[in-house]
Amino acid sequence: PQIQTFYRGYFSPVESTPALLWLLLSLVVYMFCWEWFFRGFLLFGTAQGFGSAVAIILQAALFGAAHAGKPPIEMISSFFGGALLGVLCWREKSFAPAFYAHALIHVAWAILIFRP
């Protein structure tokens, strides 16, 4: 209930199927940009100068900080999720796995939050 209340105030009201579809499409585009920045730009860019371990920790810490103000469980878990996604992306040499995972989570989250 706490998370549902937070996110219902965070997103625009969803009162129709087209509005929900627009929200979901927007979330997918948003997650692409989010993951390109954290796992694409920060992870791979920082690794060139400091190595993969520092890059994974740094991008995870900044990813966690970017979740400040969200519900506590989301804020705390985002550092660990960011580290896990960083390791996955480093192994795969692409930010795409993080994008797919984060977009799927965010879309599922929105559907659960806005269910009747």
PDB file as gemmi writes it, atoms N, CA and C in Angstrom:
CRYST1    1.000    1.000    1.000  90.00  90.00  90.00 P 1                      
ATOM      1  N   PRO A   1       0.810  -1.219   0.000  1.00  0.00           N  
ATOM      2  CA  PRO A   1       0.000   0.000   0.000  1.00  0.00           C  
ATOM      3  C   PRO A   1       0.855   1.286   0.000  1.00  0.00           C  
ATOM      4  N   GLN A   2       1.965   1.280   0.745  1.00  0.00           N  
ATOM      5  CA  GLN A   2       2.829   2.469   0.792  1.00  0.00           C  
ATOM      6  C   GLN A   2       3.420   2.753  -0.590  1.00  0.00           C  
ATOM      7  N   ILE A   3       3.869   1.719  -1.258  1.00  0.00           N  
ATOM      8  CA  ILE A   3       4.466   1.886  -2.585  1.00  0.00           C  
ATOM      9  C   ILE A   3       3.404   2.298  -3.596  1.00  0.00           C  
ATOM     10  N   GLN A   4       2.225   1.678  -3.509  1.00  0.00           N  
ATOM     11  CA  GLN A   4       1.147   2.044  -4.422  1.00  0.00           C  
ATOM     12  C   GLN A   4       0.768   3.513  -4.244  1.00  0.00           C  
ATOM     13  N   THR A   5       0.664   3.965  -3.013  1.00  0.00           N  
ATOM     14  CA  THR A   5       0.327   5.353  -2.735  1.00  0.00           C  
ATOM     15  C   THR A   5       1.395   6.298  -3.283  1.00  0.00           C  
ATOM     16  N   PHE A   6       2.659   5.953  -3.063  1.00  0.00           N  
ATOM     17  CA  PHE A   6       3.750   6.797  -3.545  1.00  0.00           C  
ATOM     18  C   PHE A   6       3.703   6.935  -5.061  1.00  0.00           C  
ATOM     19  N   TYR A   7       3.609   5.816  -5.761  1.00  0.00           N  
ATOM     20  CA  TYR A   7       3.685   5.855  -7.222  1.00  0.00           C  
ATOM     21  C   TYR A   7       2.413   6.366  -7.878  1.00  0.00           C  
ATOM     22  N   ARG A   8       1.274   6.212  -7.245  1.00  0.00           N  
ATOM     23  CA  ARG A   8       0.062   6.809  -7.820  1.00  0.00           C  
ATOM     24  C   ARG A   8       0.169   8.323  -7.811  1.00  0.00           C  
ATOM     25  N   GLY A   9       0.888   8.876  -6.840  1.00  0.00           N  
ATOM     26  CA  GLY A   9       1.137  10.312  -6.818  1.00  0.00           C  
ATOM     27  C   GLY A   9       2.293  10.721  -7.709  1.00  0.00           C  
ATOM     28  N   TYR A  10       3.173   9.802  -8.004  1.00  0.00           N  
ATOM     29  CA  TYR A  10       4.380  10.050  -8.799  1.00  0.00           C  
ATOM     30  C   TYR A  10       4.067  10.121 -10.287  1.00  0.00           C  
ATOM     31  N   PHE A  11       3.180   9.229 -10.746  1.00  0.00           N  
ATOM     32  CA  PHE A  11       2.792   9.189 -12.157  1.00  0.00           C  
ATOM     33  C   PHE A  11       1.530  10.006 -12.386  1.00  0.00           C  
ATOM     34  N   SER A  12       1.298  10.389 -13.623  1.00  0.00           N  
ATOM     35  CA  SER A  12       0.045  11.034 -13.994  1.00  0.00           C  
ATOM     36  C   SER A  12      -1.081  10.029 -13.822  1.00  0.00           C  
ATOM     37  N   PRO A  13      -2.286  10.510 -13.565  1.00  0.00           N  
ATOM     38  CA  PRO A  13      -3.416   9.577 -13.432  1.00  0.00           C  
ATOM     39  C   PRO A  13      -3.610   8.753 -14.705  1.00  0.00           C  
ATOM     40  N   VAL A  14      -3.929   7.505 -14.517  1.00  0.00           N  
ATOM     41  CA  VAL A  14      -4.175   6.599 -15.642  1.00  0.00           C  
ATOM     42  C   VAL A  14      -5.641   6.197 -15.562  1.00  0.00           C  
ATOM     43  N   GLU A  15      -6.417   6.719 -16.524  1.00  0.00           N  
ATOM     44  CA  GLU A  15      -7.865   6.504 -16.466  1.00  0.00           C  
ATOM     45  C   GLU A  15      -8.410   5.736 -17.660  1.00  0.00           C  
ATOM     46  N   SER A  16      -7.511   5.327 -18.573  1.00  0.00           N  
ATOM     47  CA  SER A  16      -7.973   4.592 -19.752  1.00  0.00           C  
ATOM     48  C   SER A  16      -6.850   3.673 -20.234  1.00  0.00           C  
ATOM     49  N   THR A  17      -7.216   2.749 -21.094  1.00  0.00           N  
ATOM     50  CA  THR A  17      -6.225   1.846 -21.671  1.00  0.00           C  
ATOM     51  C   THR A  17      -5.195   2.596 -22.507  1.00  0.00           C  
ATOM     52  N   PRO A  18      -5.594   3.544 -23.364  1.00  0.00           N  
ATOM     53  CA  PRO A  18      -4.571   4.288 -24.109  1.00  0.00           C  
ATOM     54  C   PRO A  18      -3.613   5.061 -23.191  1.00  0.00           C  
ATOM     55  N   ALA A  19      -4.124   5.594 -22.095  1.00  0.00           N  
ATOM     56  CA  ALA A  19      -3.259   6.312 -21.150  1.00  0.00           C  
ATOM     57  C   ALA A  19      -2.264   5.353 -20.507  1.00  0.00           C  
ATOM     58  N   LEU A  20      -2.720   4.139 -20.180  1.00  0.00           N  
ATOM     59  CA  LEU A  20      -1.817   3.142 -19.599  1.00  0.00           C  
ATOM     60  C   LEU A  20      -0.759   2.721 -20.616  1.00  0.00           C  
ATOM     61  N   LEU A  21      -1.167   2.506 -21.857  1.00  0.00           N  
ATOM     62  CA  LEU A  21      -0.211   2.119 -22.895  1.00  0.00           C  
ATOM     63  C   LEU A  21       0.822   3.221 -23.125  1.00  0.00           C  
ATOM     64  N   TRP A  22       0.391   4.477 -23.116  1.00  0.00           N  
ATOM     65  CA  TRP A  22       1.315   5.600 -23.270  1.00  0.00           C  
ATOM     66  C   TRP A  22       2.299   5.649 -22.094  1.00  0.00           C  
ATOM     67  N   LEU A  23       1.790   5.430 -20.892  1.00  0.00           N  
ATOM     68  CA  LEU A  23       2.660   5.396 -19.714  1.00  0.00           C  
ATOM     69  C   LEU A  23       3.688   4.279 -19.853  1.00  0.00           C  
ATOM     70  N   LEU A  24       3.265   3.096 -20.250  1.00  0.00           N  
ATOM     71  CA  LEU A  24       4.182   1.962 -20.377  1.00  0.00           C  
ATOM     72  C   LEU A  24       5.236   2.219 -21.449  1.00  0.00           C  
ATOM     73  N   LEU A  25       4.840   2.773 -22.585  1.00  0.00           N  
ATOM     74  CA  LEU A  25       5.802   3.117 -23.634  1.00  0.00           C  
ATOM     75  C   LEU A  25       6.793   4.168 -23.126  1.00  0.00           C  
ATOM     76  N   SER A  26       6.291   5.156 -22.422  1.00  0.00           N  
ATOM     77  CA  SER A  26       7.160   6.191 -21.853  1.00  0.00           C  
ATOM     78  C   SER A  26       8.158   5.597 -20.862  1.00  0.00           C  
ATOM     79  N   LEU A  27       7.699   4.644 -20.065  1.00  0.00           N  
ATOM     80  CA  LEU A  27       8.593   4.002 -19.098  1.00  0.00           C  
ATOM     81  C   LEU A  27       9.703   3.227 -19.794  1.00  0.00           C  
ATOM     82  N   VAL A  28       9.380   2.560 -20.894  1.00  0.00           N  
ATOM     83  CA  VAL A  28      10.390   1.805 -21.634  1.00  0.00           C  
ATOM     84  C   VAL A  28      11.448   2.752 -22.202  1.00  0.00           C  
ATOM     85  N   VAL A  29      11.022   3.865 -22.785  1.00  0.00           N  
ATOM     86  CA  VAL A  29      11.975   4.848 -23.313  1.00  0.00           C  
ATOM     87  C   VAL A  29      12.805   5.434 -22.172  1.00  0.00           C  
ATOM     88  N   TYR A  30      12.160   5.756 -21.064  1.00  0.00           N  
ATOM     89  CA  TYR A  30      12.845   6.300 -19.888  1.00  0.00           C  
ATOM     90  C   TYR A  30      13.898   5.319 -19.368  1.00  0.00           C  
ATOM     91  N   MET A  31      13.540   4.034 -19.296  1.00  0.00           N  
ATOM     92  CA  MET A  31      14.492   3.031 -18.805  1.00  0.00           C  
ATOM     93  C   MET A  31      15.663   2.855 -19.772  1.00  0.00           C  
ATOM     94  N   PHE A  32      15.417   3.014 -21.062  1.00  0.00           N  
ATOM     95  CA  PHE A  32      16.513   2.951 -22.025  1.00  0.00           C  
ATOM     96  C   PHE A  32      17.531   4.052 -21.719  1.00  0.00           C  
ATOM     97  N   CYS A  33      17.039   5.257 -21.529  1.00  0.00           N  
ATOM     98  CA  CYS A  33      17.934   6.398 -21.235  1.00  0.00           C  
ATOM     99  C   CYS A  33      18.638   6.207 -19.893  1.00  0.00           C  
ATOM    100  N   TRP A  34      17.906   5.776 -18.905  1.00  0.00           N  
ATOM    101  CA  TRP A  34      18.441   5.533 -17.561  1.00  0.00           C  
ATOM    102  C   TRP A  34      19.571   4.513 -17.611  1.00  0.00           C  
ATOM    103  N   GLU A  35      19.341   3.390 -18.273  1.00  0.00           N  
ATOM    104  CA  GLU A  35      20.349   2.336 -18.336  1.00  0.00           C  
ATOM    105  C   GLU A  35      21.512   2.699 -19.247  1.00  0.00           C  
ATOM    106  N   TRP A  36      21.232   3.427 -20.320  1.00  0.00           N  
ATOM    107  CA  TRP A  36      22.346   3.884 -21.151  1.00  0.00           C  
ATOM    108  C   TRP A  36      23.281   4.747 -20.319  1.00  0.00           C  
ATOM    109  N   PHE A  37      22.733   5.622 -19.487  1.00  0.00           N  
ATOM    110  CA  PHE A  37      23.570   6.492 -18.669  1.00  0.00           C  
ATOM    111  C   PHE A  37      24.338   5.703 -17.606  1.00  0.00           C  
ATOM    112  N   PHE A  38      23.632   4.932 -16.764  1.00  0.00           N  
ATOM    113  CA  PHE A  38      24.288   4.254 -15.644  1.00  0.00           C  
ATOM    114  C   PHE A  38      25.165   3.087 -16.085  1.00  0.00           C  
ATOM    115  N   ARG A  39      24.626   2.179 -16.886  1.00  0.00           N  
ATOM    116  CA  ARG A  39      25.388   0.995 -17.263  1.00  0.00           C  
ATOM    117  C   ARG A  39      26.183   1.200 -18.537  1.00  0.00           C  
ATOM    118  N   GLY A  40      25.715   2.013 -19.446  1.00  0.00           N  
ATOM    119  CA  GLY A  40      26.459   2.263 -20.680  1.00  0.00           C  
ATOM    120  C   GLY A  40      27.558   3.290 -20.481  1.00  0.00           C  
ATOM    121  N   PHE A  41      27.181   4.503 -20.181  1.00  0.00           N  
ATOM    122  CA  PHE A  41      28.132   5.604 -20.068  1.00  0.00           C  
ATOM    123  C   PHE A  41      29.001   5.503 -18.813  1.00  0.00           C  
ATOM    124  N   LEU A  42      28.377   5.430 -17.634  1.00  0.00           N  
ATOM    125  CA  LEU A  42      29.165   5.411 -16.393  1.00  0.00           C  
ATOM    126  C   LEU A  42      29.993   4.137 -16.234  1.00  0.00           C  
ATOM    127  N   LEU A  43      29.370   3.004 -16.398  1.00  0.00           N  
ATOM    128  CA  LEU A  43      30.080   1.740 -16.181  1.00  0.00           C  
ATOM    129  C   LEU A  43      31.251   1.589 -17.140  1.00  0.00           C  
ATOM    130  N   PHE A  44      30.977   1.648 -18.412  1.00  0.00           N  
ATOM    131  CA  PHE A  44      32.044   1.397 -19.382  1.00  0.00           C  
ATOM    132  C   PHE A  44      33.020   2.561 -19.480  1.00  0.00           C  
ATOM    133  N   GLY A  45      32.532   3.778 -19.300  1.00  0.00           N  
ATOM    134  CA  GLY A  45      33.422   4.932 -19.329  1.00  0.00           C  
ATOM    135  C   GLY A  45      34.363   4.975 -18.138  1.00  0.00           C  
ATOM    136  N   THR A  46      33.830   4.732 -16.944  1.00  0.00           N  
ATOM    137  CA  THR A  46      34.649   4.744 -15.730  1.00  0.00           C  
ATOM    138  C   THR A  46      35.632   3.583 -15.711  1.00  0.00           C  
ATOM    139  N   ALA A  47      35.223   2.452 -16.227  1.00  0.00           N  
ATOM    140  CA  ALA A  47      36.096   1.272 -16.242  1.00  0.00           C  
ATOM    141  C   ALA A  47      37.363   1.508 -17.047  1.00  0.00           C  
ATOM    142  N   GLN A  48      37.292   2.359 -18.057  1.00  0.00           N  
ATOM    143  CA  GLN A  48      38.477   2.638 -18.873  1.00  0.00           C  
ATOM    144  C   GLN A  48      39.587   3.282 -18.052  1.00  0.00           C  
ATOM    145  N   GLY A  49      39.219   4.079 -17.062  1.00  0.00           N  
ATOM    146  CA  GLY A  49      40.234   4.757 -16.262  1.00  0.00           C  
ATOM    147  C   GLY A  49      40.520   4.114 -14.923  1.00  0.00           C  
ATOM    148  N   PHE A  50      39.517   3.426 -14.344  1.00  0.00           N  
ATOM    149  CA  PHE A  50      39.666   2.926 -12.978  1.00  0.00           C  
ATOM    150  C   PHE A  50      39.521   1.419 -12.833  1.00  0.00           C  
ATOM    151  N   GLY A  51      39.143   0.744 -13.888  1.00  0.00           N  
ATOM    152  CA  GLY A  51      38.945  -0.698 -13.811  1.00  0.00           C  
ATOM    153  C   GLY A  51      37.493  -1.053 -13.540  1.00  0.00           C  
ATOM    154  N   SER A  52      37.159  -2.300 -13.801  1.00  0.00           N  
ATOM    155  CA  SER A  52      35.760  -2.726 -13.725  1.00  0.00           C  
ATOM    156  C   SER A  52      35.206  -2.734 -12.312  1.00  0.00           C  
ATOM    157  N   ALA A  53      35.988  -3.136 -11.322  1.00  0.00           N  
ATOM    158  CA  ALA A  53      35.471  -3.212  -9.943  1.00  0.00           C  
ATOM    159  C   ALA A  53      35.068  -1.832  -9.433  1.00  0.00           C  
ATOM    160  N   VAL A  54      35.919  -0.843  -9.624  1.00  0.00           N  
ATOM    161  CA  VAL A  54      35.599   0.521  -9.192  1.00  0.00           C  
ATOM    162  C   VAL A  54      34.395   1.040  -9.974  1.00  0.00           C  
ATOM    163  N   ALA A  55      34.360   0.777 -11.261  1.00  0.00           N  
ATOM    164  CA  ALA A  55      33.261   1.249 -12.104  1.00  0.00           C  
ATOM    165  C   ALA A  55      31.934   0.647 -11.663  1.00  0.00           C  
ATOM    166  N   ILE A  56      31.913  -0.624 -11.330  1.00  0.00           N  
ATOM    167  CA  ILE A  56      30.683  -1.284 -10.884  1.00  0.00           C  
ATOM    168  C   ILE A  56      30.207  -0.676  -9.576  1.00  0.00           C  
ATOM    169  N   ILE A  57      31.112  -0.480  -8.636  1.00  0.00           N  
ATOM    170  CA  ILE A  57      30.733   0.094  -7.343  1.00  0.00           C  
ATOM    171  C   ILE A  57      30.274   1.545  -7.501  1.00  0.00           C  
ATOM    172  N   LEU A  58      30.997   2.317  -8.290  1.00  0.00           N  
ATOM    173  CA  LEU A  58      30.647   3.724  -8.483  1.00  0.00           C  
ATOM    174  C   LEU A  58      29.278   3.877  -9.137  1.00  0.00           C  
ATOM    175  N   GLN A  59      29.030   3.156 -10.210  1.00  0.00           N  
ATOM    176  CA  GLN A  59      27.739   3.311 -10.870  1.00  0.00           C  
ATOM    177  C   GLN A  59      26.610   2.794  -9.983  1.00  0.00           C  
ATOM    178  N   ALA A  60      26.869   1.763  -9.183  1.00  0.00           N  
ATOM    179  CA  ALA A  60      25.846   1.256  -8.260  1.00  0.00           C  
ATOM    180  C   ALA A  60      25.546   2.278  -7.166  1.00  0.00           C  
ATOM    181  N   ALA A  61      26.584   2.935  -6.651  1.00  0.00           N  
ATOM    182  CA  ALA A  61      26.384   3.953  -5.615  1.00  0.00           C  
ATOM    183  C   ALA A  61      25.588   5.137  -6.165  1.00  0.00           C  
ATOM    184  N   LEU A  62      25.927   5.579  -7.361  1.00  0.00           N  
ATOM    185  CA  LEU A  62      25.194   6.691  -7.960  1.00  0.00           C  
ATOM    186  C   LEU A  62      23.769   6.285  -8.328  1.00  0.00           C  
ATOM    187  N   PHE A  63      23.606   5.051  -8.763  1.00  0.00           N  
ATOM    188  CA  PHE A  63      22.275   4.519  -9.061  1.00  0.00           C  
ATOM    189  C   PHE A  63      21.431   4.500  -7.784  1.00  0.00           C  
ATOM    190  N   GLY A  64      22.024   4.055  -6.683  1.00  0.00           N  
ATOM    191  CA  GLY A  64      21.323   4.067  -5.401  1.00  0.00           C  
ATOM    192  C   GLY A  64      20.960   5.482  -4.983  1.00  0.00           C  
ATOM    193  N   ALA A  65      21.894   6.414  -5.135  1.00  0.00           N  
ATOM    194  CA  ALA A  65      21.636   7.810  -4.769  1.00  0.00           C  
ATOM    195  C   ALA A  65      20.523   8.408  -5.629  1.00  0.00           C  
ATOM    196  N   ALA A  66      20.421   7.976  -6.863  1.00  0.00           N  
ATOM    197  CA  ALA A  66      19.371   8.481  -7.755  1.00  0.00           C  
ATOM    198  C   ALA A  66      17.980   8.037  -7.299  1.00  0.00           C  
ATOM    199  N   HIS A  67      17.915   7.042  -6.434  1.00  0.00           N  
ATOM    200  CA  HIS A  67      16.640   6.562  -5.903  1.00  0.00           C  
ATOM    201  C   HIS A  67      16.286   7.210  -4.565  1.00  0.00           C  
ATOM    202  N   ALA A  68      17.039   8.214  -4.145  1.00  0.00           N  
ATOM    203  CA  ALA A  68      16.741   8.915  -2.891  1.00  0.00           C  
ATOM    204  C   ALA A  68      15.333   9.502  -2.956  1.00  0.00           C  
ATOM    205  N   GLY A  69      14.609   9.368  -1.874  1.00  0.00           N  
ATOM    206  CA  GLY A  69      13.253   9.882  -1.810  1.00  0.00           C  
ATOM    207  C   GLY A  69      12.190   8.886  -2.218  1.00  0.00           C  
ATOM    208  N   LYS A  70      12.609   7.747  -2.746  1.00  0.00           N  
ATOM    209  CA  LYS A  70      11.654   6.697  -3.115  1.00  0.00           C  
ATOM    210  C   LYS A  70      11.315   5.896  -1.847  1.00  0.00           C  
ATOM    211  N   PRO A  71      10.352   4.985  -1.906  1.00  0.00           N  
ATOM    212  CA  PRO A  71      10.060   4.139  -0.743  1.00  0.00           C  
ATOM    213  C   PRO A  71      11.332   3.436  -0.259  1.00  0.00           C  
ATOM    214  N   PRO A  72      11.501   3.287   1.057  1.00  0.00           N  
ATOM    215  CA  PRO A  72      12.753   2.762   1.619  1.00  0.00           C  
ATOM    216  C   PRO A  72      13.233   1.438   1.023  1.00  0.00           C  
ATOM    217  N   ILE A  73      12.359   0.491   0.785  1.00  0.00           N  
ATOM    218  CA  ILE A  73      12.795  -0.804   0.243  1.00  0.00           C  
ATOM    219  C   ILE A  73      13.384  -0.625  -1.147  1.00  0.00           C  
ATOM    220  N   GLU A  74      12.813   0.260  -1.944  1.00  0.00           N  
ATOM    221  CA  GLU A  74      13.333   0.507  -3.284  1.00  0.00           C  
ATOM    222  C   GLU A  74      14.670   1.236  -3.217  1.00  0.00           C  
ATOM    223  N   MET A  75      14.755   2.212  -2.336  1.00  0.00           N  
ATOM    224  CA  MET A  75      15.978   3.001  -2.225  1.00  0.00           C  
ATOM    225  C   MET A  75      17.154   2.125  -1.776  1.00  0.00           C  
ATOM    226  N   ILE A  76      16.925   1.282  -0.789  1.00  0.00           N  
ATOM    227  CA  ILE A  76      17.995   0.432  -0.261  1.00  0.00           C  
ATOM    228  C   ILE A  76      18.394  -0.635  -1.274  1.00  0.00           C  
ATOM    229  N   SER A  77      17.416  -1.271  -1.886  1.00  0.00           N  
ATOM    230  CA  SER A  77      17.717  -2.368  -2.810  1.00  0.00           C  
ATOM    231  C   SER A  77      18.326  -1.889  -4.115  1.00  0.00           C  
ATOM    232  N   SER A  78      18.188  -0.606  -4.429  1.00  0.00           N  
ATOM    233  CA  SER A  78      18.693  -0.115  -5.713  1.00  0.00           C  
ATOM    234  C   SER A  78      20.220  -0.175  -5.804  1.00  0.00           C  
ATOM    235  N   PHE A  79      20.926  -0.002  -4.692  1.00  0.00           N  
ATOM    236  CA  PHE A  79      22.389  -0.133  -4.748  1.00  0.00           C  
ATOM    237  C   PHE A  79      22.771  -1.563  -5.124  1.00  0.00           C  
ATOM    238  N   PHE A  80      22.159  -2.532  -4.457  1.00  0.00           N  
ATOM    239  CA  PHE A  80      22.479  -3.934  -4.731  1.00  0.00           C  
ATOM    240  C   PHE A  80      22.026  -4.346  -6.130  1.00  0.00           C  
ATOM    241  N   GLY A  81      20.852  -3.868  -6.538  1.00  0.00           N  
ATOM    242  CA  GLY A  81      20.390  -4.135  -7.894  1.00  0.00           C  
ATOM    243  C   GLY A  81      21.303  -3.497  -8.929  1.00  0.00           C  
ATOM    244  N   GLY A  82      21.765  -2.282  -8.644  1.00  0.00           N  
ATOM    245  CA  GLY A  82      22.687  -1.601  -9.546  1.00  0.00           C  
ATOM    246  C   GLY A  82      24.008  -2.340  -9.678  1.00  0.00           C  
ATOM    247  N   ALA A  83      24.495  -2.875  -8.560  1.00  0.00           N  
ATOM    248  CA  ALA A  83      25.744  -3.648  -8.601  1.00  0.00           C  
ATOM    249  C   ALA A  83      25.544  -4.929  -9.408  1.00  0.00           C  
ATOM    250  N   LEU A  84      24.439  -5.613  -9.185  1.00  0.00           N  
ATOM    251  CA  LEU A  84      24.146  -6.845  -9.924  1.00  0.00           C  
ATOM    252  C   LEU A  84      24.015  -6.556 -11.420  1.00  0.00           C  
ATOM    253  N   LEU A  85      23.285  -5.496 -11.760  1.00  0.00           N  
ATOM    254  CA  LEU A  85      23.159  -5.133 -13.170  1.00  0.00           C  
ATOM    255  C   LEU A  85      24.499  -4.716 -13.757  1.00  0.00           C  
ATOM    256  N   GLY A  86      25.329  -4.051 -12.957  1.00  0.00           N  
ATOM    257  CA  GLY A  86      26.658  -3.661 -13.425  1.00  0.00           C  
ATOM    258  C   GLY A  86      27.517  -4.866 -13.759  1.00  0.00           C  
ATOM    259  N   VAL A  87      27.501  -5.859 -12.887  1.00  0.00           N  
ATOM    260  CA  VAL A  87      28.266  -7.083 -13.136  1.00  0.00           C  
ATOM    261  C   VAL A  87      27.738  -7.785 -14.390  1.00  0.00           C  
ATOM    262  N   LEU A  88      26.434  -7.894 -14.500  1.00  0.00           N  
ATOM    263  CA  LEU A  88      25.828  -8.542 -15.663  1.00  0.00           C  
ATOM    264  C   LEU A  88      26.214  -7.826 -16.957  1.00  0.00           C  
ATOM    265  N   CYS A  89      26.109  -6.506 -16.948  1.00  0.00           N  
ATOM    266  CA  CYS A  89      26.441  -5.738 -18.157  1.00  0.00           C  
ATOM    267  C   CYS A  89      27.929  -5.822 -18.480  1.00  0.00           C  
ATOM    268  N   TRP A  90      28.754  -5.841 -17.444  1.00  0.00           N  
ATOM    269  CA  TRP A  90      30.194  -5.953 -17.689  1.00  0.00           C  
ATOM    270  C   TRP A  90      30.509  -7.303 -18.336  1.00  0.00           C  
ATOM    271  N   ARG A  91      29.903  -8.354 -17.819  1.00  0.00           N  
ATOM    272  CA  ARG A  91      30.133  -9.695 -18.389  1.00  0.00           C  
ATOM    273  C   ARG A  91      29.640  -9.785 -19.823  1.00  0.00           C  
ATOM    274  N   GLU A  92      28.517  -9.138 -20.116  1.00  0.00           N  
ATOM    275  CA  GLU A  92      27.921  -9.207 -21.452  1.00  0.00           C  
ATOM    276  C   GLU A  92      28.462  -8.129 -22.385  1.00  0.00           C  
ATOM    277  N   LYS A  93      29.237  -7.183 -21.853  1.00  0.00           N  
ATOM    278  CA  LYS A  93      29.803  -6.076 -22.634  1.00  0.00           C  
ATOM    279  C   LYS A  93      28.729  -5.239 -23.334  1.00  0.00           C  
ATOM    280  N   SER A  94      27.601  -5.042 -22.633  1.00  0.00           N  
ATOM    281  CA  SER A  94      26.495  -4.280 -23.190  1.00  0.00           C  
ATOM    282  C   SER A  94      25.579  -3.824 -22.058  1.00  0.00           C  
ATOM    283  N   PHE A  95      24.950  -2.685 -22.228  1.00  0.00           N  
ATOM    284  CA  PHE A  95      23.978  -2.239 -21.240  1.00  0.00           C  
ATOM    285  C   PHE A  95      22.592  -2.826 -21.515  1.00  0.00           C  
ATOM    286  N   ALA A  96      22.434  -3.533 -22.610  1.00  0.00           N  
ATOM    287  CA  ALA A  96      21.128  -4.083 -23.002  1.00  0.00           C  
ATOM    288  C   ALA A  96      20.503  -4.997 -21.946  1.00  0.00           C  
ATOM    289  N   PRO A  97      21.251  -5.915 -21.293  1.00  0.00           N  
ATOM    290  CA  PRO A  97      20.593  -6.755 -20.285  1.00  0.00           C  
ATOM    291  C   PRO A  97      19.976  -5.942 -19.146  1.00  0.00           C  
ATOM    292  N   ALA A  98      20.637  -4.872 -18.730  1.00  0.00           N  
ATOM    293  CA  ALA A  98      20.092  -4.026 -17.674  1.00  0.00           C  
ATOM    294  C   ALA A  98      18.852  -3.289 -18.165  1.00  0.00           C  
ATOM    295  N   PHE A  99      18.897  -2.836 -19.406  1.00  0.00           N  
ATOM    296  CA  PHE A  99      17.721  -2.169 -19.973  1.00  0.00           C  
ATOM    297  C   PHE A  99      16.530  -3.116 -19.982  1.00  0.00           C  
ATOM    298  N   TYR A 100      16.711  -4.328 -20.484  1.00  0.00           N  
ATOM    299  CA  TYR A 100      15.599  -5.282 -20.546  1.00  0.00           C  
ATOM    300  C   TYR A 100      15.058  -5.582 -19.150  1.00  0.00           C  
ATOM    301  N   ALA A 101      15.944  -5.830 -18.207  1.00  0.00           N  
ATOM    302  CA  ALA A 101      15.512  -6.152 -16.839  1.00  0.00           C  
ATOM    303  C   ALA A 101      14.802  -4.971 -16.195  1.00  0.00           C  
ATOM    304  N   HIS A 102      15.396  -3.785 -16.271  1.00  0.00           N  
ATOM    305  CA  HIS A 102      14.832  -2.608 -15.621  1.00  0.00           C  
ATOM    306  C   HIS A 102      13.511  -2.213 -16.275  1.00  0.00           C  
ATOM    307  N   ALA A 103      13.426  -2.290 -17.600  1.00  0.00           N  
ATOM    308  CA  ALA A 103      12.176  -1.963 -18.288  1.00  0.00           C  
ATOM    309  C   ALA A 103      11.076  -2.951 -17.897  1.00  0.00           C  
ATOM    310  N   LEU A 104      11.403  -4.232 -17.846  1.00  0.00           N  
ATOM    311  CA  LEU A 104      10.418  -5.242 -17.458  1.00  0.00           C  
ATOM    312  C   LEU A 104       9.925  -5.001 -16.029  1.00  0.00           C  
ATOM    313  N   ILE A 105      10.836  -4.723 -15.127  1.00  0.00           N  
ATOM    314  CA  ILE A 105      10.463  -4.456 -13.733  1.00  0.00           C  
ATOM    315  C   ILE A 105       9.575  -3.219 -13.657  1.00  0.00           C  
ATOM    316  N   HIS A 106       9.962  -2.155 -14.349  1.00  0.00           N  
ATOM    317  CA  HIS A 106       9.204  -0.902 -14.275  1.00  0.00           C  
ATOM    318  C   HIS A 106       7.813  -1.049 -14.895  1.00  0.00           C  
ATOM    319  N   VAL A 107       7.714  -1.754 -16.004  1.00  0.00           N  
ATOM    320  CA  VAL A 107       6.414  -1.965 -16.640  1.00  0.00           C  
ATOM    321  C   VAL A 107       5.523  -2.825 -15.735  1.00  0.00           C  
ATOM    322  N   ALA A 108       6.070  -3.906 -15.185  1.00  0.00           N  
ATOM    323  CA  ALA A 108       5.296  -4.751 -14.269  1.00  0.00           C  
ATOM    324  C   ALA A 108       4.849  -3.954 -13.054  1.00  0.00           C  
ATOM    325  N   TRP A 109       5.751  -3.123 -12.544  1.00  0.00           N  
ATOM    326  CA  TRP A 109       5.465  -2.274 -11.387  1.00  0.00           C  
ATOM    327  C   TRP A 109       4.275  -1.364 -11.691  1.00  0.00           C  
ATOM    328  N   ALA A 110       4.310  -0.705 -12.839  1.00  0.00           N  
ATOM    329  CA  ALA A 110       3.243   0.227 -13.218  1.00  0.00           C  
ATOM    330  C   ALA A 110       1.906  -0.505 -13.372  1.00  0.00           C  
ATOM    331  N   ILE A 111       1.927  -1.676 -13.971  1.00  0.00           N  
ATOM    332  CA  ILE A 111       0.700  -2.441 -14.144  1.00  0.00           C  
ATOM    333  C   ILE A 111       0.123  -2.828 -12.780  1.00  0.00           C  
ATOM    334  N   LEU A 112       0.977  -3.260 -11.863  1.00  0.00           N  
ATOM    335  CA  LEU A 112       0.506  -3.621 -10.520  1.00  0.00           C  
ATOM    336  C   LEU A 112      -0.003  -2.418  -9.748  1.00  0.00           C  
ATOM    337  N   ILE A 113       0.633  -1.285  -9.919  1.00  0.00           N  
ATOM    338  CA  ILE A 113       0.232  -0.078  -9.193  1.00  0.00           C  
ATOM    339  C   ILE A 113      -1.114   0.440  -9.690  1.00  0.00           C  
ATOM    340  N   PHE A 114      -1.338   0.368 -10.987  1.00  0.00           N  
ATOM    341  CA  PHE A 114      -2.552   0.943 -11.545  1.00  0.00           C  
ATOM    342  C   PHE A 114      -3.664  -0.074 -11.778  1.00  0.00           C  
ATOM    343  N   ARG A 115      -3.485  -1.284 -11.277  1.00  0.00           N  
ATOM    344  CA  ARG A 115      -4.578  -2.245 -11.403  1.00  0.00           C  
ATOM    345  C   ARG A 115      -5.756  -1.741 -10.561  1.00  0.00           C  
ATOM    346  N   PRO A 116      -6.968  -2.080 -10.978  1.00  0.00           N  
ATOM    347  CA  PRO A 116      -8.162  -1.583 -10.241  1.00  0.00           C  
ATOM    348  C   PRO A 116      -8.257  -2.140  -8.849  1.00  0.00           C  
TER     349      PRO A 116                                                      
END                                                                             
